[in-house]
Amino acid sequence: KKWLDLQFHDTDRQLIKKPDELEIQLENPSKKIDDQLLNRVQGSFFGMTLGDALGAHVEFRPRDYLIANPVIDLESGGTWGLSKGQFDTNGGTNMDTCHQPGTALILVVQLINIPLDQLDFLSDQNLLENFDTFCSNEGVAGNGALMRLAPVPLFFQRDSKTAVEYSGISGQITHGDQKAYDACRYYGALIVAAVRGVPKFQLLSNEFYKDRMDWFNGKPLHKDIENIAKGSYKRKNGYEDGIRGKGYIVSALEAALWAFWIDEDSFEKGVLAAVNLGDDTDTTAAIYGQLAGACYGYNSLPEKWLKAVYANCDLQRAKEWMPVDVSRWIRSLGEPFPKYAAIFIRKAVSGSSLLTVIDNKTLESYGVEDDQDRRKIVEYIKTLKSSSTQGVTSSNSGHDIVHNERYRNALYPFNTTGPADVQIQAAPLHYQS
């Protein structure tokens, strides 16, 4: 996969491109994205993040405390002094799994003295053969293996057997107990099925595992996980009937599925039920959110929470690649710029890339040969950025700006009822305060 290779700014291969500088090289899919699939994938990510954010400020609080002070909305402060909508390790770990998985690896290679600039080209065969990725032990069965699970089954969802097996392996790396491996396999299978549109009643069926034995490569589940698959979590009175949001992975899996079972098709009801069990509140709710979000979809998640969740701009990047709108903006500048519109389409330049990455040198590399034209485009981008940042309070970063309504109004100033009906405004572009 070419996107796994190092990318450089220069022909001497000295200046490595950072992730945000690679955005402009993203290519549009070869065929139309399945909107329902995308809705469910995003629902799983955001469901996990919302669960974490809702439970973070009461993490490790006992059930009695939650009875007296039930969580009903996103809050700040609490156990870790977080801001409203901010998450801790669960949400962060899942984002790292997608965006920057090398943090832990860097710590490891530093311990064994591997230069970071050689990490991608390691040739010491003895070191490679002796590098044990399974660095845990039997008996380690914490819920952390489930809290970070979603990216794995989502990535492999087209191949159920691979998705289930790698879900288990992802847990084994840090949680060596058989129960952790099988809890991740079973929950990974549920997430894959949910993303594929399997109805909720089938996800909750006591026969789900039996009906999909082929997904599990002939490896039976540990009896404790199989009991859950057969419906041990279906206890009407929840906590009073023994459901616990604890750090033990069997308890955590049971608690998350209980919340999914009793939520009456409401993400809000289910995630709050998971949090209000007490104890490891954020992890229980994050595990619930991965499956419930995949089942209900991003569009069914509470809008009030989506707007408040920390780093929502970064999490929503997948939704915001709109090079066609950027090319329209280029055409709106008037002559001689419309001739460059196709370049921005071909290079898949997004709104955030336009605002944060495009400069004279980049434009030249794209094929904008006239230096005066390049300079004018850069100036128009500066004008656009200046006008769009008025009233932006969340952050000065381009990724926050691109999701700000004022920015979008400035960047996409088109009333379009059809291809021939685009009303173009000349730059510089402004909006009403």
C-alpha positions in Angstrom: 0.0 0.0 0.0 1.7 3.2 -1.2 0.3 5.3 1.7 2.3 3.2 4.1 5.6 4.3 2.5 7.4 7.5 3.6 6.5 10.5 1.5 9.0 13.3 1.0 8.8 17.0 0.1 12.1 16.9 -1.8 13.8 14.7 -4.4 16.7 14.2 -2.0 14.3 12.4 0.4 15.3 14.4 3.4 12.1 16.2 4.4 9.4 13.7 5.4 5.8 14.8 5.1 3.7 15.0 8.2 0.3 13.4 8.3 -1.5 16.7 7.9 0.6 17.4 4.8 -0.5 14.1 3.2 -4.2 15.1 3.2 -3.9 16.7 -0.2 -2.6 13.4 -1.7 -5.7 11.5 -0.7 -7.5 10.1 -3.7 -11.2 9.8 -4.1 -12.5 6.2 -4.0 -12.7 4.5 -7.3 -16.4 4.1 -6.8 -19.2 5.7 -4.8 -19.0 5.2 -1.0 -21.8 3.2 0.5 -23.5 5.9 2.6 -25.1 3.4 5.0 -21.7 1.7 5.6 -20.0 5.0 6.2 -22.8 6.0 8.6 -22.3 2.9 10.6 -18.5 3.1 10.6 -18.6 6.7 11.8 -21.3 5.7 14.3 -19.0 3.1 15.9 -16.2 5.6 16.2 -18.3 8.4 17.6 -20.4 6.1 19.7 -17.2 4.9 21.4 -15.9 8.5 21.9 -19.2 9.7 23.3 -19.4 6.9 25.8 -15.9 7.7 26.9 -16.6 11.4 27.2 -19.8 10.8 29.2 -18.2 8.5 31.7 -14.8 10.1 32.0 -15.7 12.6 34.7 -17.2 9.9 37.0 -14.6 7.2 36.3 -14.2 4.9 39.3 -17.1 6.3 41.1 -19.2 3.6 42.9 -22.7 2.7 42.1 -24.1 4.5 45.2 -22.5 7.7 44.0 -24.1 7.4 40.6 -27.5 6.7 42.2 -27.2 9.9 44.1 -25.7 11.8 41.2 -26.8 10.2 38.0 -25.1 11.2 34.8 -27.6 12.7 32.3 -25.4 14.8 30.1 -21.8 15.6 29.2 -20.0 17.3 32.1 -16.6 18.7 33.0 -14.4 18.3 36.0 -14.7 15.1 38.0 -12.1 12.4 38.4 -9.6 13.7 35.9 -10.6 17.4 35.7 -11.5 17.1 32.0 -13.3 19.7 29.9 -16.9 19.0 28.8 -16.8 16.5 26.0 -13.2 15.6 26.5 -12.3 11.9 26.6 -9.4 10.0 28.1 -7.6 6.8 27.2 -10.5 5.1 25.4 -11.2 7.7 22.8 -7.5 8.6 22.5 -6.4 5.1 22.0 -8.9 4.5 19.2 -7.8 7.7 17.5 -4.2 6.7 17.9 -5.0 3.3 16.4 -6.2 5.1 13.3 -3.9 8.1 13.1 -0.7 7.5 15.0 -0.2 3.9 16.2 3.5 4.3 16.7 3.7 6.0 20.1 4.0 2.7 22.1 6.3 1.2 19.5 8.6 4.2 19.7 9.0 3.7 23.5 9.9 0.1 22.8 12.5 0.7 20.2 14.1 3.3 22.4 14.6 0.7 25.0 16.5 -1.6 22.5 18.4 1.3 20.9 16.9 1.3 17.4 17.3 4.7 15.7 13.9 6.1 14.7 15.1 6.9 11.2 15.8 3.1 10.7 12.5 1.9 12.2 10.8 1.4 8.8 13.8 -0.3 7.3 14.9 -2.6 10.1 17.1 -5.3 8.6 18.4 -7.1 11.8 16.8 -10.5 11.3 17.7 -11.7 14.8 16.0 -8.7 16.3 12.9 -9.2 14.1 12.6 -12.8 15.0 13.0 -12.2 18.7 10.7 -9.2 18.9 7.7 -10.6 20.8 4.5 -8.6 20.0 2.6 -10.8 22.5 4.0 -9.2 25.6 1.3 -10.2 28.0 0.5 -13.3 30.1 -2.3 -15.7 30.8 -4.5 -14.2 33.5 -4.3 -10.7 32.2 -8.0 -10.1 31.3 -8.7 -6.4 31.7 -11.4 -4.5 29.8 -8.7 -2.4 27.9 -8.6 -5.0 25.2 -12.3 -4.2 24.3 -12.1 -0.4 24.8 -9.9 0.1 21.8 -11.3 -2.7 19.6 -13.5 -0.9 17.0 -10.8 0.1 14.4 -9.9 -3.6 13.9 -13.2 -5.1 12.9 -14.2 -1.9 11.0 -11.0 -2.1 8.9 -11.5 -5.8 8.1 -15.3 -5.8 8.0 -15.4 -7.1 4.4 -13.8 -10.4 5.5 -15.6 -11.7 8.6 -13.1 -14.5 9.4 -10.1 -12.1 9.2 -12.0 -9.4 11.2 -12.8 -11.8 14.0 -9.3 -13.3 14.2 -7.5 -10.0 14.2 -10.0 -8.6 16.7 -8.8 -11.4 19.0 -5.2 -10.8 18.2 -5.5 -7.1 18.9 -6.5 -8.0 22.5 -3.9 -10.6 23.0 -1.0 -8.1 22.4 -1.6 -6.6 25.8 -4.1 -9.0 27.5 -2.9 -12.5 27.2 -5.8 -14.4 28.8 -7.9 -16.6 26.6 -11.0 -14.8 27.8 -9.7 -11.4 26.5 -8.9 -13.0 23.1 -12.4 -14.5 22.9 -14.2 -11.5 24.2 -12.6 -9.4 21.5 -13.4 -12.1 18.8 -17.0 -12.2 19.8 -17.5 -8.4 20.1 -15.6 -7.9 16.9 -18.0 -10.3 15.2 -21.0 -8.3 16.5 -19.5 -5.0 15.2 -18.9 -6.5 11.8 -22.4 -7.8 11.7 -23.8 -4.4 12.8 -21.8 -2.5 10.2 -23.2 -4.9 7.5 -26.7 -4.0 8.6 -27.7 -7.1 10.5 -30.8 -6.2 12.6 -30.5 -5.6 16.3 -32.6 -8.6 17.2 -30.2 -10.8 15.4 -27.2 -9.2 17.1 -28.9 -10.0 20.5 -29.9 -13.5 19.5 -28.7 -16.2 21.8 -27.9 -18.1 18.5 -25.7 -15.3 17.0 -22.5 -17.2 17.7 -23.9 -20.6 16.8 -25.2 -19.3 13.5 -21.8 -17.8 12.6 -19.4 -20.5 13.8 -17.6 -20.3 10.5 -16.5 -16.7 11.3 -14.5 -18.1 14.3 -12.2 -20.3 12.3 -13.2 -23.5 14.1 -12.0 -22.1 17.5 -14.6 -22.3 20.2 -15.2 -19.4 22.6 -14.1 -19.7 26.2 -17.0 -20.9 28.3 -17.4 -17.6 30.1 -17.6 -15.7 26.8 -19.9 -18.4 25.3 -22.3 -17.9 28.3 -22.5 -14.2 27.4 -23.1 -15.1 23.7 -26.0 -17.3 24.9 -27.6 -14.3 26.7 -26.2 -14.2 30.3 -26.4 -10.4 30.2 -30.2 -10.4 29.7 -31.0 -9.4 33.3 -33.9 -7.1 33.6 -32.8 -5.4 36.8 -29.2 -4.8 35.7 -27.1 -3.9 38.6 -29.4 -5.5 41.1 -29.2 -8.7 39.1 -25.4 -8.7 39.1 -24.5 -6.6 36.1 -21.3 -4.7 36.9 -19.2 -2.2 34.9 -15.9 -3.5 36.3 -12.4 -3.7 34.8 -12.6 -7.5 34.3 -13.3 -8.1 30.7 -16.0 -10.6 31.2 -18.0 -8.2 33.4 -17.3 -5.3 31.0 -18.6 -7.3 28.0 -21.7 -8.4 29.9 -22.4 -4.8 31.0 -22.0 -3.3 27.6 -24.3 -5.8 26.0 -26.8 -5.4 28.8 -27.0 -1.7 28.1 -27.5 -2.4 24.4 -30.2 -4.9 25.2 -32.3 -2.5 27.4 -31.7 0.8 25.5 -35.0 0.6 23.5 -33.2 1.6 20.4 -32.0 4.8 22.0 -28.2 5.4 22.1 -28.7 8.1 24.7 -30.6 5.8 27.0 -28.2 2.9 26.6 -25.0 4.9 27.0 -26.3 6.6 30.2 -27.3 3.2 31.5 -23.8 2.0 31.0 -22.2 5.0 32.7 -24.6 4.9 35.7 -23.6 1.3 36.5 -20.6 3.0 38.2 -17.0 1.8 38.6 -15.2 1.8 35.2 -17.8 4.1 33.8 -16.1 5.5 30.7 -14.8 2.1 29.5 -18.1 0.3 29.9 -19.8 3.1 28.0 -17.1 3.2 25.3 -17.5 -0.5 24.7 -21.3 -0.1 24.5 -20.8 2.8 22.1 -18.8 0.9 19.6 -21.6 -1.6 18.9 -24.6 0.7 19.5 -23.0 3.3 17.2 -22.4 0.8 14.5 -26.0 -0.5 14.8 -27.8 2.9 15.0 -25.4 4.9 12.8 -23.8 8.3 13.2 -26.9 10.0 12.1 -28.8 8.7 15.1 -26.4 9.8 17.7 -27.5 12.8 19.8 -26.5 16.0 17.9 -26.0 18.0 21.1 -23.2 15.6 22.2 -21.6 15.3 18.7 -21.2 19.1 18.7 -19.6 19.1 22.1 -17.3 16.1 21.9 -13.6 17.0 22.1 -11.6 16.9 18.8 -14.8 16.3 16.8 -13.2 18.0 13.9 -10.4 15.5 13.7 -12.8 12.6 14.1 -15.0 13.9 11.3 -12.2 14.3 8.7 -13.5 11.3 6.7 -16.7 13.1 6.0 -15.2 16.3 4.8 -13.2 15.6 1.6 -14.9 18.0 -0.7 -12.4 18.8 -3.5 -15.2 19.6 -5.9 -16.2 22.6 -3.7 -12.6 23.8 -3.5 -12.4 23.6 -7.3 -15.6 25.7 -7.5 -14.0 28.3 -5.3 -11.0 28.4 -7.6 -13.3 29.0 -10.5 -15.1 31.8 -8.6 -11.8 33.8 -8.6 -12.3 34.6 -12.3 -9.8 34.5 -15.1 -7.2 33.0 -15.3 -7.9 30.7 -12.4 -10.7 28.4 -13.7 -8.1 26.5 -15.8 -6.6 25.3 -12.5 -9.8 23.9 -11.1 -9.1 20.4 -12.5 -5.8 20.3 -10.7 -7.6 20.7 -7.3 -10.0 17.9 -8.3 -7.2 15.6 -9.4 -5.1 16.2 -6.3 -8.2 15.8 -4.1 -7.5 19.1 -2.2 -9.9 19.4 0.7 -11.1 22.5 2.5 -8.7 21.9 5.4 -5.8 21.3 3.1 -6.6 24.5 1.2 -6.5 26.4 4.4 -3.4 24.8 6.1 -1.2 23.2 3.5 -1.3 25.0 0.1 1.5 27.4 -0.5 3.5 28.6 -3.5 5.8 25.6 -3.7 2.9 23.1 -3.4 1.0 24.9 -6.2 4.1 24.7 -8.4 4.5 21.0 -7.8 0.8 20.6 -8.8 1.5 22.2 -12.2 0.5 25.8 -11.6 3.4 27.1 -13.6 2.8 30.9 -13.6 4.4 32.4 -10.5 2.1 35.4 -10.5 -1.0 33.1 -10.5 0.5 31.1 -7.7 1.1 34.2 -5.6 -2.5 35.4 -6.2 -4.0 32.1 -5.2 -2.0 32.1 -2.0 -3.2 35.7 -1.3 -6.8 34.7 -1.9 -6.4 31.8 0.5 -5.1 34.2 3.1 -8.1 36.4 2.5 -10.4 33.5 2.8 -8.7 32.3 6.0 -8.9 35.8 7.5 -12.6 36.2 6.8 -13.4 32.7 7.9 -11.7 32.9 11.2 -13.8 35.8 12.5 -15.9 34.5 15.2 -14.1 31.1 15.5 -13.7 30.4 19.2 -12.9 26.7 19.4 -9.3 26.8 18.0 -7.0 28.4 15.6 -6.2 25.2 13.8 -7.2 24.7 10.3 -9.1 21.5 11.2 -11.3 23.3 13.6 -11.9 26.1 11.1 -12.9 23.8 8.3 -15.8 22.5 10.4 -16.9 25.9 11.6 -20.1 27.0 10.0 -18.8 30.5 9.2 -15.8 29.0 7.4 -18.0 26.7 5.4 -20.2 29.6 4.4 -17.1 31.4 3.2 -15.5 28.5 1.5 -18.7 27.1 -0.2 -20.6 30.2 -1.3 -22.8 28.5 -3.8 -26.5 28.2 -4.2 -26.8 25.1 -6.4 -30.0 23.6 -7.7 -28.2 21.9 -10.6 -24.9 21.9 -12.5 -25.9 24.8 -14.6 -27.3 26.9 -11.8 -24.2 27.7 -9.7 -24.2 31.3 -8.5 -20.6 32.3 -8.2 -19.4 35.1 -5.9 -16.2 36.9 -6.7 -13.3 36.8 -4.2 -12.6 38.1 -1.7 -15.5 36.2 0.0 -17.2 37.6 3.1 -20.2 36.7 5.2 -22.5 38.6 7.5 -21.5 38.6 11.2 
